[in-house]
Amino acid sequence: MPLEAAAPTTALTEGMYPASLGERLAAYKEWRGRGGTPGNFGHFVGAHRPGGRGSTLYPENSGFAGWSEGLNGNRLSAVGPHDVYVVRDAATGQVYHFGETGRGFQQRGLEWARSLREKYGLETNAELLRTVEGKAAAKALETRYIKTYEKLHGRRPGFTDAQGTFVEIQKTSH
């Protein structure tokens, strides 16, 4: 059966979807017509998500935006235990990275170990520095560790490669 024949008619779909979805589709088509490309699709999505500028997806009283706030543990408002950890060279103890996570420092440590091994050939260990309540407190503590390291060493954590070039691994400074 051809795709067109399988598509529901407007009469069948009318009232089946919220009007806001139709508004969002119309906004998307207009955006594409003005030259929107897949490369800048994030700008369109950001403007059309609940609570965003030009939001057309969910009505304000739907409760969805409020409910979904708690799903992303990467928000500063996230609660629960958060680990602040350090990633060090397995042999020398040199600091490569300070981080915080609500997923457990062991998990993030394994992710960092894999990344640093693949990218630079470094063998690392992750150590728990402290567990605190909430992302905001963990981020503040992580920042304090980074700033203290910078004051003591004059730069963020990293290493000197075989050519004598310093490779900064700690990208965040907060």
N, C-alpha and C positions, 0 to 999 in steps of 0.2 A: 504494500500500500504506500503510495507517495506520501511524503511528509506533510504536504499541504492538506491532504485528505484526512490525516490523523489529527490535525490541529483543531482544538475546540473553536466553535464560532463565538463571536462576541456575545450573542444572546445567551449562550451557555455559561460564559465566564463572568458576565456582568454581575456584580454583587458578590462574587466568589472571593475576590481579593480586595483589600482595603484601598480606598481611593488614593491614599498617600503613595502606594506602590506605583500606581499609574502616573502620579505626579513625578515620582522619582525617575521612572522610565522616560517620560517626556523631557525632563531636565537632562538626562544622560544623552538622549538623541540630539538635543540642542547643543550640548557641550561638544559632542562628536562633530556636529555640523560646523562648529566654530573652529575646528582643527584639533580637538582633543585627541591625544594618542595614548596607546597603552603605556608608554613610558611615563606619562604624567597623570595616570589614572588615580593615583593616590590623592592628588589634589581634589579631584571630583568627589571621591569617596569621603574624604575628610569634611567637605562642605555639606555632604548629604547624610551624615550619620546623626543619630539622635543627639540633640543638644548642640550640634555643630551649626556654624553659620549656614543658613539656607536649608536647615534640616527639613526633609520632606518624608522621611521614612516612617517614623512613628509619631502618633499624636502625643502631646505633652502629658496627657493624663493616662497614657497606656500603662505606666509603671515599668515598662521594659527597660528604659534607660537607667532608672534607679536600681533595678534588680541586677542588671548586667555590670554595674560598677564593681560589685564584689567579686566578679569572676576573674578579673585580671589582677594577679598578685604582684604585678609590676608597678602598681600605683603607690604613691607615698601614703595613701590612706589604708593600705593593706595591713591587716592585723595578723597576729599569730607570731610564733617564734621565727626569728630571722637570724641566720648565722653570719658573722663577720669572720672572714678567713684570709689567710695569706698563702700564696703559691710561691714555693721556694725551690731552688736547685736541689736535687736529691743528694748530690755529693758535697757541695760547698755551703749550702744553706742561704745562698744569695737570694734576696727578695726579687721576684719578678712581677708580682701583682697582688694588690689588695682587692677584696671583693665582698659583696654581701648577697645573700640569697635567702629566699623563703623555702627553697627546695632541698635544703641540706647541703652542707659544705662538701660532703663526700662526692655527691653528684656533680657539683660545679667543679670540684677539684679534678675529677676524671675528665670532664670536658676540656678544662684548661690543659691538663697533661697531654691529652691527645692532640690538641691544637698546637701546643708548643713543640711537641715531638715531631709532628708532621711538617711544621713550618720552619723550625730552626734546629731540629735534632736534639732538643733539650729534654733531660729526664727530670721530672719535678715531683714534689709532694705538696699536698694541701694540708694546712694546719688550722684548726679552729682557734680563733682568738677570743671570741665571746659570742654568746647567744643573747639577743635582746628581744623585747616585745615590739613588734611592728616594723614596717619598712622604713618609716621616717627616722626612727631611732637608729636603725642599722645603717642607713645612708649617712647619718651624721657621724657615727662612729667610724665608718669606713673613710669618710672625708678627713677626719682627725688623724687617722693613721697615715693617709697619703700626704697630708700637709706636714706632719712631723717628719716623715721620711724625706720629703723635699727640703726641709730646713736642715736636716742632718747631712744630706748627701748632695744638695745643690741641684737635684733633678729627680724626676719620677723614676720608679723602679724599671729596670731593664737589664741589659747585659752588653758587654763589648764583644763584638764578633772577631773572627780570625784576622780580618783586615784592620782591626783597631777602631772600627766605627761603633759608636754607641747605638744600640737598638732599644728604643723606648717601647716597652710592652704595656705599661700602665698608661692607657690613653685618657682615662677620665681623671679629672681633678676636682670636680664638683664645685 
